[in-house]
Amino acid sequence: MPPRPRRTADHGLLLPEAVATTIRESLPQVADEVVTAILEEVPSYTDAFHGPMGETIRSAVQIALGGFLSLASGRRGADPRTPTAPAVEGAYQLGRGEARSGRSTEALLSAYRIGARVSWQQMAAGAVRAGLDAETLASFAALVFAYIDELSAASVAGHTDELETTGRVRQRRLERLTHHLVSDASEETVRAAAERADWPLPRTLTAVVVPESQVRPLLSALSPATLQAADPPGLDDGVLLLVPDAHGRSRPRLLKALAERGATAGPARPWPASAGSGRWS
């Protein structure tokens, strides 16, 4: 299990009002510095910042900084148990957005590290100018990085949840598509199901019957677009796979992957005739 993030609740730090005011006045500039640094150091965000995601990220930076200052200065809002709730929720949604954009968490976590560094440099400078003592400054630093740790964990959770949700939905759509293919559904029905599942229709499909124990290792050797039929009609033993475009020169590669796995391959058929391939296998 990954390490649990450091919690910022009950941190015990209370910035003097004069220091908090000085830092609060600099927050817009700090936010700009953070965004600039991320753009310079995380190339994959260059395009994102110029699209709709850019406003989401900028907003998340501002909410995070405001939430942190409220936390550090004791302004915890209505519920003292969740002083960082809006910022954590923003980080969670940011993680979900990154997953929808097809990006991993690597760039996002890099952005958090850069944001922590730049924010700390800027806010610490303001705190020193406002007369913050060394001991409190050290506690302030610890809180900055614990806060970023908490936001990072929230974004990773959002990213994971989005992928799992999306994966489950697509898997159900693929299962529905496979059912249509093996049950002689109309071409129109299959085309619509393939579009919903984001599954490009191949030129041909080859039906393969394989023992259940061999399904997982075999799938790792076949096209990622291979479909697995759940309890297809007429099949009492084994599992039916539909392998896309395993015809012509690709046929020997398929047969090599099936060798010594107790599997049987039908002939390659144009995808509308894939049910016929299943009967042959």
Backbone as CSV, one residue per row, in Angstrom:
resi,resn,N_x,N_y,N_z,CA_x,CA_y,CA_z,C_x,C_y,C_z
1,MET,0.839,-1.186,0.000,0.000,0.000,0.000,0.878,1.242,0.000
2,PRO,0.447,2.326,-0.744,1.234,3.552,-0.722,1.151,4.190,0.643
3,PRO,2.174,4.974,1.040,2.137,5.619,2.346,0.984,6.602,2.424
4,ARG,0.371,6.689,3.574,-0.723,7.624,3.759,-0.177,9.042,3.790
5,PRO,-0.888,10.002,3.174,-0.392,11.375,3.175,-0.396,11.957,4.571
6,ARG,0.532,12.861,4.806,0.551,13.553,6.092,-0.685,14.436,6.203
7,ARG,-1.351,14.378,7.320,-2.563,15.171,7.500,-2.203,16.560,8.009
8,THR,-3.008,17.545,7.564,-2.743,18.917,7.974,-3.656,19.367,9.104
9,ALA,-4.683,18.559,9.411,-5.579,18.937,10.503,-4.824,18.917,11.830
10,ASP,-5.186,19.830,12.715,-4.579,19.895,14.055,-3.056,20.036,13.976
11,HIS,-2.593,20.845,13.060,-1.150,21.016,12.869,-0.510,21.882,13.939
12,GLY,-1.299,22.703,14.622,-0.778,23.496,15.731,-0.138,24.816,15.334
13,LEU,0.009,25.094,14.042,0.614,26.353,13.602,-0.455,27.434,13.520
14,LEU,-0.119,28.607,13.991,-1.011,29.756,13.885,-0.172,30.966,13.524
15,LEU,-0.236,31.371,12.259,0.547,32.526,11.822,0.003,33.796,12.464
16,PRO,0.894,34.694,12.874,0.433,35.995,13.354,-0.358,36.708,12.263
17,GLU,-1.328,37.498,12.654,-2.203,38.147,11.687,-1.424,39.016,10.710
18,ALA,-0.388,39.704,11.207,0.400,40.569,10.322,1.093,39.759,9.232
19,VAL,1.600,38.588,9.604,2.268,37.727,8.631,1.258,37.183,7.635
20,ALA,0.116,36.739,8.147,-0.921,36.197,7.267,-1.396,37.253,6.271
21,THR,-1.538,38.491,6.737,-1.976,39.577,5.854,-0.958,39.827,4.752
22,THR,0.330,39.846,5.132,1.386,40.057,4.133,1.370,38.974,3.071
23,ILE,1.235,37.728,3.498,1.224,36.614,2.545,-0.031,36.655,1.685
24,ARG,-1.165,36.980,2.315,-2.427,37.009,1.583,-2.367,38.031,0.440
25,GLU,-1.742,39.153,0.693,-1.641,40.183,-0.338,-0.799,39.736,-1.524
26,SER,0.108,38.784,-1.270,0.999,38.326,-2.349,0.474,37.106,-3.090
27,LEU,-0.669,36.555,-2.656,-1.147,35.305,-3.242,-1.372,35.363,-4.754
28,PRO,-1.979,36.435,-5.308,-2.132,36.467,-6.773,-0.791,36.357,-7.503
29,GLN,0.228,37.042,-6.970,1.554,36.969,-7.585,2.144,35.570,-7.423
30,VAL,1.955,34.967,-6.259,2.465,33.615,-6.026,1.805,32.637,-6.998
31,ALA,0.492,32.784,-7.191,-0.218,31.897,-8.118,0.341,32.026,-9.525
32,ASP,0.613,33.265,-9.953,1.193,33.475,-11.287,2.574,32.838,-11.394
33,GLU,3.369,32.968,-10.333,4.712,32.388,-10.333,4.635,30.856,-10.425
34,VAL,3.683,30.274,-9.720,3.516,28.819,-9.753,3.151,28.356,-11.156
35,VAL,2.178,29.016,-11.768,1.744,28.642,-13.111,2.886,28.777,-14.107
36,THR,3.630,29.868,-14.023,4.760,30.089,-14.931,5.812,28.995,-14.783
37,ALA,6.117,28.651,-13.542,7.128,27.620,-13.296,6.671,26.264,-13.835
38,ILE,5.388,25.944,-13.657,4.873,24.669,-14.158,4.969,24.619,-15.681
39,LEU,4.608,25.711,-16.330,4.695,25.761,-17.788,6.124,25.574,-18.277
40,GLU,7.076,26.140,-17.546,8.478,26.048,-17.955,9.068,24.670,-17.697
41,GLU,8.627,24.009,-16.631,9.282,22.783,-16.199,8.520,21.497,-16.501
42,VAL,7.243,21.617,-16.869,6.449,20.424,-17.220,5.900,20.644,-18.631
43,PRO,6.677,20.274,-19.660,6.281,20.558,-21.052,4.917,20.019,-21.430
44,SER,4.504,18.900,-20.839,3.224,18.305,-21.233,2.028,19.178,-20.866
45,TYR,2.238,20.206,-20.031,1.147,21.094,-19.660,1.058,22.330,-20.544
46,THR,1.989,22.491,-21.467,1.991,23.693,-22.300,0.681,23.854,-23.048
47,ASP,0.238,22.778,-23.709,-1.024,22.843,-24.447,-2.224,22.866,-23.509
48,ALA,-2.128,22.128,-22.413,-3.264,22.038,-21.486,-3.624,23.397,-20.914
49,PHE,-2.619,24.238,-20.645,-2.886,25.533,-20.040,-3.570,26.493,-21.007
50,HIS,-3.557,26.162,-22.303,-4.199,27.038,-23.277,-5.596,26.561,-23.647
51,GLY,-6.038,25.465,-23.050,-7.373,24.948,-23.302,-8.235,25.077,-22.054
52,PRO,-9.410,24.441,-22.060,-10.303,24.495,-20.900,-9.634,23.997,-19.628
53,MET,-8.714,23.014,-19.770,-8.044,22.482,-18.595,-7.181,23.538,-17.934
54,GLY,-6.712,24.514,-18.723,-5.863,25.558,-18.158,-6.566,26.364,-17.082
55,GLU,-7.826,26.711,-17.341,-8.574,27.464,-16.332,-8.820,26.621,-15.087
56,THR,-9.043,25.327,-15.286,-9.233,24.435,-14.140,-7.977,24.387,-13.285
57,ILE,-6.810,24.299,-13.933,-5.552,24.223,-13.199,-5.271,25.536,-12.489
58,ARG,-5.467,26.653,-13.182,-5.249,27.959,-12.545,-6.164,28.138,-11.337
59,SER,-7.418,27.741,-11.512,-8.368,27.845,-10.404,-7.944,26.955,-9.248
60,ALA,-7.452,25.744,-9.556,-7.009,24.828,-8.502,-5.829,25.411,-7.731
61,VAL,-4.918,26.081,-8.449,-3.762,26.704,-7.785,-4.239,27.784,-6.815
62,GLN,-5.152,28.630,-7.265,-5.628,29.719,-6.414,-6.399,29.200,-5.205
63,ILE,-7.243,28.187,-5.439,-7.992,27.604,-4.314,-7.038,26.957,-3.319
64,ALA,-6.015,26.253,-3.836,-5.058,25.578,-2.962,-4.300,26.577,-2.104
65,LEU,-3.843,27.676,-2.708,-3.096,28.680,-1.952,-3.982,29.356,-0.911
66,GLY,-5.196,29.690,-1.314,-6.116,30.312,-0.360,-6.457,29.377,0.783
67,GLY,-6.684,28.095,0.450,-6.980,27.120,1.496,-5.821,26.937,2.450
68,PHE,-4.605,26.950,1.896,-3.439,26.789,2.757,-3.306,27.956,3.727
69,LEU,-3.483,29.167,3.224,-3.318,30.322,4.105,-4.390,30.339,5.186
70,SER,-5.608,29.963,4.830,-6.657,29.868,5.851,-6.295,28.839,6.909
71,LEU,-5.716,27.744,6.460,-5.292,26.698,7.384,-4.193,27.201,8.312
72,ALA,-3.199,27.861,7.726,-2.048,28.300,8.511,-2.371,29.441,9.459
73,SER,-3.389,30.228,9.116,-3.720,31.377,9.961,-4.876,31.107,10.904
74,GLY,-5.374,29.862,10.897,-6.423,29.487,11.838,-7.821,29.789,11.377
75,ARG,-7.999,30.225,10.116,-9.334,30.520,9.600,-9.881,29.261,8.953
76,ARG,-10.465,28.404,9.767,-10.817,27.060,9.310,-12.241,26.932,8.789
77,GLY,-13.014,27.967,8.825,-14.358,27.861,8.278,-15.319,27.196,9.240
78,ALA,-16.428,26.710,8.697,-17.503,26.199,9.534,-17.160,24.871,10.199
79,ASP,-16.404,24.065,9.537,-16.108,22.733,10.059,-14.618,22.618,10.347
80,PRO,-14.200,22.670,11.618,-12.775,22.631,11.938,-12.115,21.302,11.613
81,ARG,-12.911,20.265,11.361,-12.310,18.972,11.048,-11.845,18.900,9.596
82,THR,-12.373,19.758,8.728,-12.032,19.700,7.310,-11.590,21.073,6.805
83,PRO,-10.498,21.608,7.344,-10.070,22.954,6.943,-9.646,23.027,5.490
84,THR,-9.259,21.915,4.903,-8.766,21.937,3.524,-9.765,21.338,2.537
85,ALA,-11.009,21.161,2.955,-11.982,20.452,2.124,-12.116,21.013,0.709
86,PRO,-12.306,22.332,0.501,-12.452,22.824,-0.882,-11.216,22.545,-1.729
87,ALA,-10.035,22.733,-1.173,-8.813,22.490,-1.936,-8.632,21.012,-2.239
88,VAL,-8.944,20.154,-1.277,-8.821,18.714,-1.497,-9.820,18.254,-2.561
89,GLU,-11.035,18.796,-2.513,-12.032,18.457,-3.535,-11.561,18.927,-4.912
90,GLY,-10.980,20.141,-4.955,-10.447,20.636,-6.225,-9.339,19.749,-6.755
91,ALA,-8.457,19.282,-5.868,-7.365,18.401,-6.279,-7.900,17.064,-6.777
92,TYR,-8.930,16.563,-6.116,-9.549,15.294,-6.536,-10.133,15.423,-7.940
93,GLN,-10.865,16.503,-8.183,-11.465,16.716,-9.502,-10.397,16.959,-10.561
94,LEU,-9.306,17.592,-10.162,-8.198,17.803,-11.093,-7.620,16.463,-11.533
95,GLY,-7.483,15.534,-10.597,-6.998,14.201,-10.931,-7.931,13.485,-11.888
96,ARG,-9.231,13.624,-11.677,-10.200,12.999,-12.587,-10.079,13.607,-13.982
97,GLY,-9.908,14.934,-14.031,-9.768,15.599,-15.319,-8.525,15.145,-16.062
98,GLU,-7.445,14.930,-15.336,-6.215,14.448,-15.961,-6.425,13.063,-16.564
99,ALA,-7.153,12.208,-15.857,-7.427,10.865,-16.388,-8.274,10.955,-17.649
100,ARG,-9.277,11.845,-17.650,-10.111,12.006,-18.844,-9.309,12.549,-20.020
101,SER,-8.261,13.322,-19.712,-7.415,13.879,-20.775,-6.399,12.873,-21.284
102,GLY,-6.343,11.707,-20.652,-5.421,10.669,-21.096,-4.015,10.824,-20.561
103,ARG,-3.820,11.692,-19.557,-2.482,11.873,-18.988,-2.350,11.053,-17.711
104,SER,-1.114,10.642,-17.429,-0.839,9.918,-16.196,-0.707,10.919,-15.057
105,THR,-0.494,10.390,-13.848,-0.329,11.291,-12.692,1.090,11.845,-12.604
106,GLU,1.998,11.357,-13.439,3.396,11.782,-13.333,3.542,13.291,-13.504
107,ALA,2.909,13.833,-14.562,3.019,15.275,-14.809,2.358,16.066,-13.683
108,LEU,1.225,15.581,-13.218,0.498,16.291,-12.167,1.300,16.334,-10.868
109,LEU,1.902,15.215,-10.496,2.699,15.183,-9.268,3.940,16.051,-9.411
110,SER,4.508,16.120,-10.608,5.634,17.038,-10.845,5.173,18.476,-10.640
111,ALA,3.971,18.784,-11.138,3.437,20.132,-10.979,3.244,20.465,-9.503
112,TYR,2.799,19.490,-8.719,2.638,19.734,-7.283,3.986,20.025,-6.622
113,ARG,5.001,19.258,-6.988,6.319,19.490,-6.391,6.845,20.880,-6.751
114,ILE,6.659,21.263,-7.999,7.087,22.595,-8.426,6.276,23.659,-7.695
115,GLY,4.970,23.443,-7.592,4.118,24.398,-6.889,4.520,24.560,-5.436
116,ALA,4.872,23.444,-4.791,5.305,23.518,-3.389,6.585,24.328,-3.268
117,ARG,7.531,24.084,-4.170,8.804,24.798,-4.104,8.634,26.291,-4.321
118,VAL,7.910,26.650,-5.372,7.737,28.063,-5.689,6.909,28.765,-4.617
119,SER,5.834,28.125,-4.184,4.983,28.724,-3.146,5.777,28.957,-1.870
120,TRP,6.567,27.956,-1.492,7.350,28.089,-0.269,8.348,29.235,-0.379
121,GLN,9.030,29.326,-1.497,10.010,30.409,-1.677,9.340,31.769,-1.567
122,GLN,8.212,31.925,-2.228,7.544,33.220,-2.244,6.919,33.557,-0.888
123,MET,6.213,32.595,-0.304,5.532,32.876,0.965,6.518,33.013,2.110
124,ALA,7.588,32.215,2.086,8.586,32.330,3.152,9.258,33.687,3.116
125,ALA,9.537,34.183,1.906,10.156,35.508,1.800,9.245,36.569,2.416
126,GLY,7.950,36.472,2.129,7.008,37.423,2.707,6.903,37.276,4.209
127,ALA,6.945,36.042,4.693,6.847,35.807,6.137,8.064,36.379,6.862
128,VAL,9.249,36.217,6.285,10.467,36.764,6.902,10.408,38.283,6.937
129,ARG,9.950,38.878,5.840,9.838,40.348,5.817,8.865,40.840,6.873
130,ALA,7.837,40.019,7.158,6.851,40.416,8.165,7.306,40.090,9.578
131,GLY,8.522,39.519,9.729,9.093,39.305,11.049,8.814,37.963,11.675
132,LEU,8.497,36.940,10.877,8.232,35.624,11.447,9.523,35.029,11.998
133,ASP,9.456,34.463,13.203,10.648,33.906,13.835,11.007,32.562,13.219
134,ALA,12.253,32.135,13.448,12.794,30.944,12.797,12.024,29.679,13.167
135,GLU,11.643,29.538,14.425,10.945,28.316,14.857,9.596,28.184,14.174
136,THR,8.849,29.289,14.116,7.551,29.256,13.453,7.723,29.053,11.954
137,LEU,8.797,29.628,11.392,9.065,29.462,9.967,9.295,27.987,9.621
138,ALA,9.967,27.264,10.511,10.206,25.847,10.295,8.886,25.072,10.308
139,SER,8.006,25.414,11.234,6.694,24.772,11.288,5.878,25.115,10.035
140,PHE,6.049,26.339,9.571,5.376,26.795,8.361,5.819,25.944,7.165
141,ALA,7.122,25.688,7.064,7.656,24.864,5.971,7.079,23.453,6.029
142,ALA,7.035,22.876,7.220,6.505,21.520,7.366,5.049,21.459,6.920
143,LEU,4.290,22.492,7.243,2.883,22.515,6.873,2.707,22.646,5.362
144,VAL,3.569,23.447,4.720,3.497,23.592,3.265,3.596,22.229,2.589
145,PHE,4.584,21.449,2.987,4.821,20.183,2.304,3.826,19.097,2.722
146,ALA,3.324,19.177,3.943,2.256,18.253,4.334,0.988,18.560,3.542
147,TYR,0.730,19.834,3.317,-0.443,20.259,2.559,-0.360,19.764,1.112
148,ILE,0.798,19.938,0.490,0.986,19.462,-0.876,0.853,17.943,-0.938
149,ASP,1.347,17.275,0.088,1.226,15.814,0.163,-0.248,15.411,0.163
150,GLU,-1.055,16.147,0.921,-2.478,15.834,1.011,-3.181,16.078,-0.330
151,LEU,-2.838,17.176,-0.986,-3.442,17.474,-2.284,-3.011,16.455,-3.338
152,SER,-1.739,16.060,-3.310,-1.240,15.070,-4.262,-2.010,13.759,-4.118
153,ALA,-2.209,13.332,-2.877,-2.935,12.085,-2.627,-4.369,12.174,-3.136
154,ALA,-4.994,13.348,-2.965,-6.370,13.527,-3.441,-6.432,13.435,-4.963
155,SER,-5.448,14.033,-5.644,-5.432,13.978,-7.104,-5.203,12.556,-7.610
156,VAL,-4.320,11.829,-6.962,-4.074,10.432,-7.356,-5.355,9.613,-7.173
157,ALA,-6.065,9.864,-6.071,-7.322,9.143,-5.831,-8.345,9.466,-6.918
158,GLY,-8.429,10.753,-7.291,-9.355,11.141,-8.352,-9.005,10.502,-9.679
159,HIS,-7.714,10.467,-9.986,-7.243,9.863,-11.231,-7.592,8.374,-11.263
160,THR,-7.333,7.688,-10.155,-7.620,6.253,-10.060,-9.111,5.980,-10.181
161,ASP,-9.925,6.762,-9.481,-11.375,6.557,-9.522,-11.919,6.765,-10.931
162,GLU,-11.413,7.792,-11.619,-11.894,8.062,-12.977,-11.546,6.914,-13.921
163,LEU,-10.316,6.425,-13.818,-9.912,5.311,-14.678,-10.744,4.069,-14.401
164,GLU,-11.001,3.801,-13.120,-11.784,2.617,-12.776,-13.214,2.749,-13.277
165,THR,-13.795,3.938,-13.116,-15.162,4.160,-13.580,-15.240,4.035,-15.094
166,THR,-14.314,4.704,-15.776,-14.294,4.653,-17.235,-14.067,3.231,-17.729
167,GLY,-13.163,2.523,-17.061,-12.862,1.153,-17.458,-14.063,0.243,-17.315
168,ARG,-14.813,0.401,-16.214,-15.990,-0.443,-16.007,-17.053,-0.166,-17.064
169,VAL,-17.246,1.107,-17.361,-18.261,1.471,-18.354,-17.882,0.901,-19.724
170,ARG,-16.615,1.085,-20.105,-16.189,0.588,-21.424,-16.249,-0.935,-21.475
171,GLN,-15.895,-1.584,-20.369,-15.944,-3.047,-20.359,-17.371,-3.543,-20.579
172,ARG,-18.338,-2.897,-19.965,-19.737,-3.288,-20.179,-20.141,-3.084,-21.637
173,ARG,-19.652,-2.003,-22.234,-19.979,-1.739,-23.641,-19.327,-2.763,-24.564
174,LEU,-18.096,-3.166,-24.240,-17.431,-4.191,-25.039,-18.155,-5.528,-24.922
175,GLU,-18.618,-5.843,-23.723,-19.361,-7.081,-23.534,-20.651,-7.078,-24.350
176,ARG,-21.320,-5.923,-24.375,-22.555,-5.805,-25.157,-22.260,-5.951,-26.649
177,LEU,-21.166,-5.332,-27.093,-20.765,-5.452,-28.497,-20.491,-6.900,-28.863
178,THR,-19.756,-7.608,-28.014,-19.429,-9.008,-28.285,-20.687,-9.855,-28.378
179,HIS,-21.628,-9.579,-27.503,-22.897,-10.321,-27.545,-23.588,-10.115,-28.892
180,HIS,-23.587,-8.867,-29.373,-24.218,-8.601,-30.668,-23.502,-9.358,-31.792
181,LEU,-22.172,-9.410,-31.725,-21.399,-10.048,-32.787,-21.670,-11.552,-32.881
182,VAL,-21.827,-12.190,-31.739,-21.985,-13.654,-31.759,-23.442,-14.085,-31.818
183,SER,-24.346,-13.126,-31.806,-25.771,-13.500,-31.825,-26.473,-13.035,-33.093
184,ASP,-25.677,-12.813,-34.151,-26.249,-12.458,-35.453,-27.096,-11.188,-35.404
185,ALA,-26.678,-10.209,-34.627,-27.379,-8.925,-34.623,-27.134,-8.215,-35.952
186,SER,-27.955,-7.226,-36.243,-27.824,-6.502,-37.507,-26.527,-5.699,-37.535
187,GLU,-26.056,-5.413,-38.773,-24.839,-4.611,-38.906,-25.026,-3.238,-38.258
188,GLU,-26.193,-2.680,-38.395,-26.460,-1.366,-37.809,-26.299,-1.410,-36.292
189,THR,-26.826,-2.485,-35.687,-26.720,-2.637,-34.227,-25.257,-2.777,-33.805
190,VAL,-24.501,-3.591,-34.549,-23.097,-3.805,-34.211,-22.306,-2.514,-34.379
191,ARG,-22.547,-1.796,-35.477,-21.826,-0.541,-35.698,-22.091,0.448,-34.568
192,ALA,-23.322,0.555,-34.148,-23.667,1.479,-33.067,-22.996,1.068,-31.759
193,ALA,-23.002,-0.242,-31.482,-22.372,-0.734,-30.252,-20.865,-0.522,-30.284
194,ALA,-20.241,-0.719,-31.458,-18.793,-0.513,-31.581,-18.436,0.941,-31.366
195,GLU,-19.259,1.842,-31.871,-18.992,3.275,-31.684,-19.104,3.658,-30.218
196,ARG,-20.113,3.144,-29.531,-20.269,3.452,-28.103,-19.103,2.907,-27.289
197,ALA,-18.563,1.764,-27.704,-17.452,1.139,-26.973,-16.097,1.681,-27.407
198,ASP,-16.086,2.603,-28.365,-14.835,3.144,-28.900,-13.936,2.014,-29.402
199,TRP,-14.550,1.099,-30.153,-13.861,-0.081,-30.685,-13.883,-0.003,-32.200
200,PRO,-12.745,0.262,-32.849,-12.732,0.389,-34.305,-13.052,-0.938,-34.974
201,LEU,-13.996,-0.931,-35.876,-14.372,-2.164,-36.568,-13.228,-2.636,-37.458
202,PRO,-12.831,-3.904,-37.325,-11.732,-4.441,-38.144,-12.247,-4.924,-39.498
203,ARG,-11.325,-5.316,-40.353,-11.744,-5.931,-41.612,-12.293,-7.329,-41.369
204,THR,-11.603,-8.084,-40.511,-12.045,-9.462,-40.239,-11.998,-9.742,-38.744
205,LEU,-12.700,-10.783,-38.352,-12.629,-11.334,-37.001,-12.402,-12.829,-37.111
206,THR,-11.574,-13.348,-36.240,-11.333,-14.787,-36.185,-11.783,-15.297,-34.823
207,ALA,-12.663,-16.281,-34.818,-13.123,-16.867,-33.559,-12.114,-17.900,-33.080
208,VAL,-11.787,-17.829,-31.810,-10.846,-18.769,-31.203,-11.489,-19.317,-29.932
209,VAL,-11.526,-20.636,-29.802,-11.996,-21.265,-28.571,-10.773,-21.743,-27.799
210,VAL,-10.673,-21.313,-26.558,-9.483,-21.582,-25.761,-9.905,-22.051,-24.368
211,PRO,-9.167,-22.967,-23.760,-9.487,-23.374,-22.383,-9.440,-22.172,-21.440
212,GLU,-10.302,-22.188,-20.459,-10.396,-21.056,-19.542,-9.068,-20.746,-18.874
213,SER,-8.281,-21.767,-18.563,-7.007,-21.567,-17.875,-5.984,-20.843,-18.745
214,GLN,-6.224,-20.837,-20.064,-5.262,-20.234,-20.988,-5.685,-18.835,-21.456
215,VAL,-6.835,-18.365,-21.008,-7.343,-17.087,-21.521,-6.419,-15.931,-21.192
216,ARG,-6.060,-15.806,-19.924,-5.254,-14.649,-19.520,-3.892,-14.617,-20.214
217,PRO,-3.107,-15.718,-20.198,-1.816,-15.648,-20.898,-1.965,-15.443,-22.399
218,LEU,-3.030,-15.970,-22.987,-3.214,-15.807,-24.426,-3.585,-14.375,-24.779
219,LEU,-4.432,-13.757,-23.984,-4.825,-12.377,-24.261,-3.620,-11.437,-24.278
220,SER,-2.619,-11.741,-23.441,-1.428,-10.880,-23.409,-0.630,-10.988,-24.697
221,ALA,-0.866,-12.066,-25.498,-0.128,-12.253,-26.745,-0.927,-11.827,-27.966
222,LEU,-2.192,-11.454,-27.768,-3.053,-11.079,-28.881,-3.288,-9.578,-28.915
223,SER,-3.960,-9.129,-29.947,-4.296,-7.714,-30.079,-5.086,-7.229,-28.869
224,PRO,-4.789,-6.010,-28.361,-5.564,-5.475,-27.232,-7.044,-5.314,-27.561
225,ALA,-7.376,-5.300,-28.860,-8.773,-5.139,-29.268,-9.526,-6.467,-29.302
226,THR,-8.875,-7.565,-28.902,-9.538,-8.870,-28.890,-10.719,-8.856,-27.921
227,LEU,-11.826,-9.422,-28.346,-13.040,-9.469,-27.530,-13.203,-10.855,-26.915
228,GLN,-13.797,-10.894,-25.739,-14.049,-12.157,-25.053,-15.544,-12.309,-24.850
229,ALA,-16.108,-13.378,-25.387,-17.548,-13.598,-25.306,-17.906,-14.315,-24.012
230,ALA,-18.927,-13.825,-23.363,-19.402,-14.457,-22.128,-20.547,-15.415,-22.458
231,ASP,-20.318,-16.704,-22.251,-21.333,-17.744,-22.468,-22.015,-17.616,-23.831
232,PRO,-21.249,-17.680,-24.924,-21.877,-17.594,-26.248,-22.737,-18.819,-26.516
233,PRO,-23.777,-18.681,-27.323,-24.652,-19.833,-27.617,-23.895,-20.929,-28.343
234,GLY,-24.153,-22.160,-27.940,-23.567,-23.305,-28.622,-22.208,-23.714,-28.112
235,LEU,-21.633,-22.966,-27.145,-20.308,-23.317,-26.632,-20.453,-23.853,-25.209
236,ASP,-20.183,-25.151,-25.041,-20.352,-25.782,-23.733,-19.056,-25.814,-22.934
237,ASP,-17.910,-25.716,-23.620,-16.634,-25.839,-22.924,-15.649,-24.850,-23.536
238,GLY,-14.845,-24.199,-22.692,-13.872,-23.238,-23.192,-14.439,-21.825,-23.276
239,VAL,-13.603,-20.911,-23.730,-13.953,-19.491,-23.834,-13.777,-19.062,-25.279
240,LEU,-14.715,-18.270,-25.781,-14.652,-17.790,-27.153,-14.033,-16.400,-27.200
241,LEU,-12.972,-16.269,-27.996,-12.341,-14.970,-28.246,-12.580,-14.590,-29.702
242,LEU,-12.735,-13.303,-29.951,-12.850,-12.773,-31.308,-11.632,-11.895,-31.557
243,VAL,-10.744,-12.360,-32.433,-9.460,-11.696,-32.669,-9.562,-10.858,-33.942
244,PRO,-9.319,-9.555,-33.865,-9.455,-8.710,-35.052,-8.257,-8.821,-35.998
245,ASP,-8.560,-8.804,-37.281,-7.562,-8.709,-38.352,-6.418,-9.719,-38.211
246,ALA,-6.765,-10.968,-37.918,-5.760,-12.036,-37.858,-5.816,-12.856,-39.135
247,HIS,-5.879,-12.168,-40.277,-5.975,-12.844,-41.561,-4.689,-12.608,-42.355
248,GLY,-4.564,-13.294,-43.497,-3.410,-13.091,-44.368,-2.110,-13.410,-43.646
249,ARG,-1.171,-12.493,-43.722,0.140,-12.715,-43.097,0.074,-12.736,-41.579
250,SER,-1.011,-12.227,-41.013,-1.140,-12.241,-39.548,-1.608,-13.592,-39.020
251,ARG,-2.137,-14.425,-39.895,-2.662,-15.720,-39.466,-1.584,-16.602,-38.819
252,PRO,-0.385,-16.728,-39.406,0.645,-17.559,-38.756,1.003,-17.078,-37.355
253,ARG,1.007,-15.757,-37.145,1.324,-15.250,-35.799,0.260,-15.677,-34.800
254,LEU,-1.006,-15.657,-35.247,-2.087,-16.107,-34.368,-1.913,-17.576,-34.029
255,LEU,-1.668,-18.396,-35.041,-1.540,-19.835,-34.800,-0.339,-20.137,-33.907
256,LYS,0.731,-19.371,-34.056,1.898,-19.570,-33.194,1.551,-19.255,-31.734
257,ALA,0.769,-18.177,-31.528,0.368,-17.820,-30.164,-0.525,-18.888,-29.547
258,LEU,-1.295,-19.597,-30.405,-2.220,-20.616,-29.906,-1.556,-21.966,-29.678
259,ALA,-0.355,-22.132,-30.230,0.302,-23.443,-30.182,0.435,-23.950,-28.752
260,GLU,0.089,-25.212,-28.569,0.227,-25.915,-27.292,-0.625,-25.290,-26.178
261,ARG,-1.699,-24.611,-26.550,-2.608,-24.063,-25.542,-3.972,-24.750,-25.584
262,GLY,-4.083,-25.787,-26.396,-5.353,-26.488,-26.495,-6.445,-25.648,-27.119
263,ALA,-6.054,-24.666,-27.955,-7.017,-23.748,-28.556,-7.318,-24.144,-29.994
264,THR,-8.477,-23.700,-30.484,-8.895,-23.957,-31.858,-9.295,-22.637,-32.497
265,ALA,-8.794,-22.371,-33.697,-9.106,-21.127,-34.396,-9.995,-21.405,-35.588
266,GLY,-11.040,-20.606,-35.745,-11.869,-20.674,-36.932,-11.242,-19.848,-38.046
267,PRO,-11.842,-19.828,-39.196,-11.315,-19.030,-40.300,-11.590,-17.548,-40.071
268,ALA,-10.762,-16.722,-40.662,-11.003,-15.277,-40.599,-12.212,-14.959,-41.465
269,ARG,-13.138,-14.182,-40.920,-14.331,-13.790,-41.648,-14.492,-12.270,-41.591
270,PRO,-15.108,-11.657,-42.597,-15.488,-10.243,-42.455,-16.322,-10.093,-41.185
271,TRP,-16.128,-9.003,-40.450,-16.740,-8.934,-39.122,-18.248,-9.174,-39.100
272,PRO,-19.024,-8.821,-40.139,-20.461,-9.123,-40.051,-20.743,-10.628,-40.017
273,ALA,-19.758,-11.437,-40.438,-19.961,-12.886,-40.467,-19.229,-13.583,-39.333
274,SER,-18.878,-12.846,-38.281,-18.091,-13.429,-37.205,-18.817,-14.557,-36.498
275,ALA,-20.138,-14.539,-36.477,-20.876,-15.642,-35.843,-20.617,-16.933,-36.599
276,GLY,-20.482,-16.833,-37.920,-20.146,-18.011,-38.709,-18.794,-18.550,-38.358
277,SER,-17.812,-17.643,-38.093,-16.484,-18.084,-37.681,-16.562,-18.831,-36.372
278,GLY,-17.423,-18.374,-35.476,-17.569,-19.049,-34.192,-18.072,-20.459,-34.355
279,ARG,-19.006,-20.660,-35.267,-19.527,-22.012,-35.470,-18.445,-22.930,-36.066
280,TRP,-17.611,-22.372,-36.959,-16.531,-23.183,-37.529,-15.546,-23.598,-36.453
281,SER,-15.203,-22.673,-35.540,-14.227,-23.037,-34.515,-14.791,-24.104,-33.607
